[in-house]
Structure formats: structure tokens, C-alpha cells
Amino acid sequence: MYYTYAYLREDKRPYYIGKGKGDRAFRKREYAKCPTKDRILILKDDLTEEEAFKHEIYMIALYGRKKDGGILMNITLGGEGGSGYAWTEDQHKRHRQRMMGNKLCVGRKVSQETKDKIGKANSGRKWTAEQKSARSEAMRGKYKPDDQVSKKALYMREWTKRKQSQGS
């Protein structure tokens, strides 16, 4: 299911209206800075994609885009998007090239000191029910069925569950 959302300024006026599903409203964007969670407002949810597009168009028209004298940073009038869009092989290749050398530690070895710092920072962390639910929704469908997973991966998954249930 889809939803529409608004990014709010500190004075609670919207500066961006969007349509999404999953954690889309909470992900970083190139063109509109993603605010803290307390300034992200889900306007309508449990919508079909078509309903979400229509509501997005309506809300953008209501507040107006800055370039048309309104208050929103939106580039378009809404109703467009890449839902279900399949990248070409050339687009994948260009994206891989752009991502090479990024700062995300992908494929890098992490020192034991760094691991210890991360562990210390996260120890005792308590997740709210909302955080657990959002994380669960974001991870849904990302794991292979058990018959397609290696024995080591299954063992690690069970080991992780045991550690988490013990509060470690």
C-alpha cells in the first residue's frame, strides 16, 4: 500500500510533498533534505498507487511550488514516479561507477577497535514499538526462504535470534 507524506519546516509548514511506500518518506533524497522523524507527516495511507498519485497532485496544487509562487520545493506537479521502473543495463553500469569509492565502508575491513566502539554505542539500546515495526516492514521480503540459504547463514540467523532474546 502507498501513502502521501509531507516534510515540515520548523514552523510546521510543509516544504515537500511526496508519495511512497515502505520507508520512502524517511530515506535521504538529493533534492529535498529529509528532516527528523518528528517533522515528517504521513498525510494519507493505505492508498493504491493511483490514489496516492492523485492525493500528491492535489496537495502540491493546494500549497503550490516555489517556482510558481507557492511554498513547496517540489520540482514537478506530482503524479509521476519510478514505481516499477526497470533500469537499463547502461543505467546500472553508470550507477555502479558513481558508487565506487563511496564512504559507506562497503567491502572494507573494520578494525576491532571500531567494532568495539559500535558495540559500546549500541549496547543497552531500546527500540520503541514504532521503530521495531518500521524496521520489520523495511526488512520484509529481503531474506531468502530457508531452503535457499546456506547452513552457515541459518546458524548465524538462529545465533543472532538467541543473542537478541538474551538481551546481549
N, C-alpha and C positions, 0 to 999 in steps of 0.2 A: 504494500500500500504506500501511497505517496502522501506528501504533506507540503504546505507552504510555510515559509518562515520569514522573519524579519530580523535584521541586525539593527540594534538600537544604539543611539548615541548615549552619552552620559545623562542627558536630559530626557531620555526615553523616547525621543523622536526617531523614527526609522531612517536608516541611510541606505539600506539594501533590502530588496525583497527577492526571495528565491523559491524554487520548487525542488524537492528532493525526496529521497527515501534512505532508510538506514541512518548512517551518521553524517550524511552530506552537509547538513547545516553547521556541523561542528568541525569540518575539515578546513584547512588552510586554503586560501584562494590567491590567485595572482592579482586580481582586480578589485577585491573588496576585503579589507582586513577583517579576519574572523575575530570577533570580540570574545570576552569572557562569557562563560555559560549563563551568567545572570543577566546578560544583555542580548541573549538570543531568544526570540519569542516564536513559538510554534503557533501559527495563525489558525490553521485548519489541518486536521489529519484524517486518516482513514479515507483518502480520496483515490479515485482512479487517476491514472496519469492525465487523461483528458480533463478531468475536473480540476486537478492541480494546475495544469496549464491555464485554464480559464480563470481560476482564482488569482494566479500570479499576474495575469494580464490586467485583471480588474484592480488589484491592489497597486500595481505600478501606475495605472491610469489615475487612481484616486490621489496618490501622493505626487505623482509627476517625477520625471527625470530632471536632474540639474540642468542638462543641456537644453531642456525645454522649459526652464523656469521653475521646476519643482525642487524637491529636496533629496531625491534618491540618486545614488551613484550608478544605478543600473545602466548598462550600455544599450540594451535592447528594450523593446516594449514588452518582452516576456513571451511565453508560449513556444519558445524554441528550446532546443537542448539536444544533448547527445545520448539520450536514453536508448540503449540498444545499438548504438553506433559501433560498427566494427572497424578498427583501424586497418589500414593497408599495411603491407609488409614494409613499405618505404617509411611510413609514419613510425612504426615500431623501431626501425633501424635508427632514424633520427632521434627518437626519444632515448634509446639506449646510449647513443653518443652524448647527448646532453647530460645524462645521469652519471656518466663515467667521471670519477674523480670527485663525486659529491662528498659532503661531510657527514654522511649517515652511518659511517662505520660498517658499511656493507662489505663483507668479505675480509674485514680486518681482524687481527688478533687483539684481544683486550687483555691488558695486564691483570694480574691477580689483585694488585692494589686498586685498580679501577673497579673490578668486580666487588671487592670488599666495600668500597665507598658506596656503590649502588645498593648492595645488600643492606648496609647500615641505614641508608636513607629510606629504604622501603620497609625496614623491619618495624613491626608494630602498626603498620598502616591499616586502617579500617576502611573498607569500601562501603558506601551507602547502598541501600537497596536500588536506588536510581542508577548509580554507577554500575552495579552488578548487572542490572537489566540491560543497560545500554551496551555494555561490553559483550554480554551474551548475544544480543541481537547482531552486533557487528561481526562476531565470530561465526555466526550460524552459517553452515554450509561450507566453511573453509577447510574442514578436515575430511580426509578420505574415509570411506567405510572401513571397518576393521579388517576386512578380508583383503584390502589393498594396501595395508600398512605393514611395514617390516616388524619383526618380533621385537627389535630393539626399541622402535618408536612406541609400540604398545606398552612395553615395560616402562619406558620413560613417562608415558602418559599416566599409567597407574601409580608410579612412584610419585609423580607430581601431585596427583589427587590425594595420596596418603599424607604427603608433607603438608598440603594445604589444610586438610582436615585436622591435622595435629596442631595447626596454628604456627608452623615454622616457616 
